[in-house]
Amino acid sequence: MTGEQPTAPYLDAVVAYGFRGPGRFHVPGHKGGPGADPGLRHALGDNALALDVPQDIRGIDTGVEHPPFQRAEELAAEAYGAQRTWFLTNGATQGNHALALALAPLGATVVAQRNAHASLVDGLVLSGGRPHFVAPAYDEELGMAHGVTPEALAEALAQAAAGGGRVHAAFVVSPTYYGMVADVPALAEVAHAAGVPLVVDQAWGPHFGFHPDLPESALRQGADAVLTSTHKIVGSLTQSAMLHVGARGEPARIDVDRVARAMRLVRSTSPSSLLMASLDAARRQLAVHGEALLHETLAASRRLREKLATVPGLAVIGAEQVGRPGVAGWDPLRVVLDVRGTGRTGYEVADALRRSYDAHVELATQATVVLVLGMGQPEEDLVRLGGDIDEIVKRISVPGRRDAISRPPAALRYEVAVPPREAFLGEAERVPVDDAVGCISCESIAGYPPGIPALLPGERITAEVVAYLRGLRAAGARLHGASDPEFRSVTVLAG
Ligand SMILES: Cc1ncc(COP(=O)(O)O)c(C=O)c1O
């Protein structure tokens, strides 16, 4: 954490160029506004278009010693305690792709959390790495996946090593979509004891470490690479994120040059100056005002929780989870409601909230509704939301009704028949799901709950998996990743 970062060099350099009236005989074709559609100019404003500048402008990212863009990434690295930070203009997704290419090259085995974000599996499709999956802890009652336990990671690393060959890295997620934080120090110890770097996908925790009442950043807890999806909680523009590699003062377990090479493969030659300037600005705001803004948001979040705890049928999930398997901490910027006591599903509560109050939640599952707060969340919005939820729940509750949570069959087994790359790039055909049993899946499909993929590219499709996914769909769950959202057909390896 640092309060000594009052500048935003890249933002300032882009602003200086954008507004001094330069002759724009370069891309983009809108020329800072005049060439853009009037509707777009009206929507975005001419300022945004003036600041939309390309790479390689002297004084911004080239032509001077220590250019502002380089300084901006260095300031971000300092703020997050990293040896090296990259700005990402294609989200944390881009970071997972780069890390997979750097750490899981062709044929290399890596241990990966089964419910890692889809972009990690996609990264393995690009790189050709072989995943050995480790299951997260799972709360069956709430249908909620937590973090990976150190014991599970140790076992998975041992099994993967027993399969022959070296294990190249371990990829885990913390916090979860529900804001639950894994025991990162213990996971790092386990990974390092096995001689493996630990990558923590902290996409949902770009604010961690910037307030004493928040969880510490994984990089300061022993992780060797950390992804932060800055746009999710901190104030940068959608699609902007950061990749941090190596903790300052710690041994370098990841080759930074290898990551730099992989980054070149997954980045555009025309990254958006608006996205990158928003990252520079968000880092400054986090470093300078983060603690104060978070302090106010934490207080507002506490008041919202207190209000919601008085609503009959609702339970607010958070601190009481700490100490359960896979949960070492939690993020108060995530408000997770257990709605089972209302006799309604999370989908129904979220739908009613949307219809009546135009209020939109981050995630609804059978048992829960998840709200995401931002770093500087206006308190009045939360006061109003508390009242809206109170009214909705009182109006639509069905006392006495309690649907069972659909849960994955205990014996759901995954057989990795071929690596994800082979399945994804192989010749594929679409078949009715009834004919797919025994075939090798080319797609990744997960439902909420549990948010754990039931199928990944390269895995053999079993009758159990088909029945399970059908059941989820029938219950109204969205099947993430399914090419046919109704799950009537599925893409499999031909032959
Ligand atoms: C755990 C996790 N990692 C990575 C990502 C990808 O982030 P982005 O949307 O910034 O590409 C997400 C997106 O929700 C995520 O939940």
Ligand as a Chemical Component Dictionary entry (heavy atoms), coordinates in Angstrom:
data_LIG
# 
_chem_comp.id                   LIG 
_chem_comp.type                 NON-POLYMER 
_chem_comp.pdbx_formal_charge   0 
_chem_comp.three_letter_code    LIG 
# 
loop_
_chem_comp_atom.comp_id 
_chem_comp_atom.atom_id 
_chem_comp_atom.alt_atom_id 
_chem_comp_atom.type_symbol 
_chem_comp_atom.charge 
_chem_comp_atom.model_Cartn_x 
_chem_comp_atom.model_Cartn_y 
_chem_comp_atom.model_Cartn_z 
_chem_comp_atom.pdbx_ordinal 
LIG C1 C1 C 0 -11.725 -15.385 -11.711 1  
LIG C2 C2 C 0 -11.747 -14.610 -12.987 2  
LIG N1 N1 N 0 -10.628 -14.510 -13.708 3  
LIG C3 C3 C 0 -10.579 -13.820 -14.866 4  
LIG C4 C4 C 0 -11.699 -13.205 -15.347 5  
LIG C5 C5 C 0 -11.619 -12.470 -16.641 6  
LIG O1 O1 O 0 -11.618 -11.095 -16.374 7  
LIG P1 P1 P 0 -11.903 -10.015 -17.495 8  
LIG O2 O2 O 0 -13.383 -9.947  -17.643 9  
LIG O3 O3 O 0 -11.294 -8.780  -16.929 10 
LIG O4 O4 O 0 -11.240 -10.451 -18.743 11 
LIG C6 C6 C 0 -12.904 -13.263 -14.636 12 
LIG C7 C7 C 0 -14.110 -12.612 -15.141 13 
LIG O5 O5 O 0 -15.143 -12.594 -14.560 14 
LIG C8 C8 C 0 -12.924 -14.002 -13.416 15 
LIG O6 O6 O 0 -14.044 -14.125 -12.705 16 
# 
loop_
_chem_comp_bond.comp_id 
_chem_comp_bond.atom_id_1 
_chem_comp_bond.atom_id_2 
_chem_comp_bond.value_order 
_chem_comp_bond.pdbx_ordinal 
LIG C1 C2 SING 1  
LIG C2 N1 SING 2  
LIG C2 C8 DOUB 3  
LIG N1 C3 DOUB 4  
LIG C3 C4 SING 5  
LIG C4 C5 SING 6  
LIG C4 C6 DOUB 7  
LIG C5 O1 SING 8  
LIG O1 P1 SING 9  
LIG P1 O2 DOUB 10 
LIG P1 O3 SING 11 
LIG P1 O4 SING 12 
LIG C6 C7 SING 13 
LIG C6 C8 SING 14 
LIG C7 O5 DOUB 15 
LIG C8 O6 SING 16 
# 
